[in-house]
Amino acid sequence: MNKVEINKRGYNKIASKYNEERSIYNNSKELEYFLQLLPCNAKVLDVGCGAGVPVAQFLVANGCNVIGIDISANMLELAKKQVPEAKFIEQDMIQPIFPNESFDGIISLYAIFHVAKEEHLSLFQNFYRILKKRGILHFCLSTSANEGTDFMYDAELFWSNYSPEKSISLVKQAGFKILSDEILNRGNEEQNWVFAQKK
Ligand SMILES: C[S@@+](CC[C@H](N)C(=O)[O-])C[C@H]1O[C@@H](n2cnc3c(N)ncnc32)[C@H](O)[C@@H]1O
């Protein structure tokens, strides 16, 4: 089974449990800051959107036009129920399906680390392509280089990360200007939280 299939099966299995426990991770400060950086009624892509809460829900409540993509049908079913105002599509984030300059912002919380790290540069390049000029990218990644499968609840999932330094160099290589890059503790877990802007 390939890595995408492992994660699709895993998140389909744990979608309800993940949704029930998502509030352990409070990302309200990051979401407020992301919103401040966007124009009014921004068009935003939520990558690896999960069950739509809190990210798509917060953005829609603040006037954004949101499209969420995810590989897990069960996560997307929850997202459609919880955030009916947004549009959700079953889609692997690595596939470049959107036209150039489609979005004012792209946000991807706790999701890019499920994509094989060799694909991170092309992922960031694609994000750059589909953002409008001065568009904002916000995401988090692990604080250390690692790769392999591990269990979350009772589902096997695949993770893959470069070091934060290498990840930042890839974001810059894709063309972005780094606005901030900070290790933050959320829900007793440390991640590297990045805000970047298309030049
Ligand atoms: C830890 S959850 C995070 C969900 C949501 N972003 C949040 O903040 O709650 C990771 C999500 O990424 C999705 N995912 C994993 N690999 C993906 C891929 N290649 N393309 C799109 N979504 C993916 C999973 O299905 C899952 O819903």
The ligand as a MOL file (V3000), in Angstrom:
LIG
                    3D

  0  0  0     0  0            999 V3000
M  V30 BEGIN CTAB
M  V30 COUNTS 27 29 0 0 0
M  V30 BEGIN ATOM
M  V30 1 C -3.9860 15.6570 11.5070 0
M  V30 2 S -5.2540 15.8710 10.3020 0 CHG=1
M  V30 3 C -5.4060 17.6650 10.2730 0
M  V30 4 C -6.7540 18.1020 9.7910 0
M  V30 5 C -6.9990 19.6200 9.8510 0
M  V30 6 N -6.0670 20.3560 9.0200 0
M  V30 7 C -6.9270 20.1090 11.2570 0
M  V30 8 O -6.2190 21.0720 11.5240 0
M  V30 9 O -7.6290 19.5330 12.1110 0 CHG=-1
M  V30 10 C -4.4120 15.5550 8.7830 0
M  V30 11 C -5.3440 15.5790 7.5890 0
M  V30 12 O -4.5430 15.5650 6.3930 0
M  V30 13 C -5.1890 14.7180 5.4580 0
M  V30 14 N -4.1830 14.2840 4.4770 0
M  V30 15 C -3.1410 13.4270 4.6530 0
M  V30 16 N -2.4510 13.2750 3.5190 0
M  V30 17 C -3.0710 14.0630 2.5840 0
M  V30 18 C -2.8420 14.3250 1.2040 0
M  V30 19 N -1.8300 13.7500 0.5350 0
M  V30 20 N -3.6760 15.1860 0.5670 0
M  V30 21 C -4.7040 15.7700 1.2110 0
M  V30 22 N -4.9900 15.5520 2.5170 0
M  V30 23 C -4.1810 14.7040 3.1990 0
M  V30 24 C -5.7520 13.6090 6.3190 0
M  V30 25 O -6.7570 12.8650 5.6460 0
M  V30 26 C -6.2540 14.3720 7.5280 0
M  V30 27 O -7.5970 14.7740 7.3900 0
M  V30 END ATOM
M  V30 BEGIN BOND
M  V30 1 1 1 2
M  V30 2 1 2 3
M  V30 3 1 2 10
M  V30 4 1 3 4
M  V30 5 1 4 5
M  V30 6 1 5 6
M  V30 7 1 5 7
M  V30 8 2 7 8
M  V30 9 1 7 9
M  V30 10 1 10 11
M  V30 11 1 11 12
M  V30 12 1 11 26
M  V30 13 1 12 13
M  V30 14 1 13 14
M  V30 15 1 13 24
M  V30 16 1 14 15
M  V30 17 1 14 23
M  V30 18 2 15 16
M  V30 19 1 16 17
M  V30 20 1 17 18
M  V30 21 2 17 23
M  V30 22 1 18 19
M  V30 23 2 18 20
M  V30 24 1 20 21
M  V30 25 2 21 22
M  V30 26 1 22 23
M  V30 27 1 24 25
M  V30 28 1 24 26
M  V30 29 1 26 27
M  V30 END BOND
M  V30 END CTAB
M  END
